[in-house]
Amino acid sequence: MHSLLVAGVVDEVQMRVCPASRSKETRIFEDQRELKLVEAASFENGVVLLRYEIAN
């Protein structure tokens, strides 16, 4: 995913977040990106769908 972001060919990122506890922080992106939240939807099982646009 990192190489695609660096190449500039990604225009949207979708994440499905599942409720869980973790003992240490996990990085999703190696570098900082400007993301604009365009949709957030929650489901009965606790999963949340997040859609972001890559800001230019």
Order of alpha helices (4+ residues) and beta strands (2+ residues): alpha-beta-beta-beta
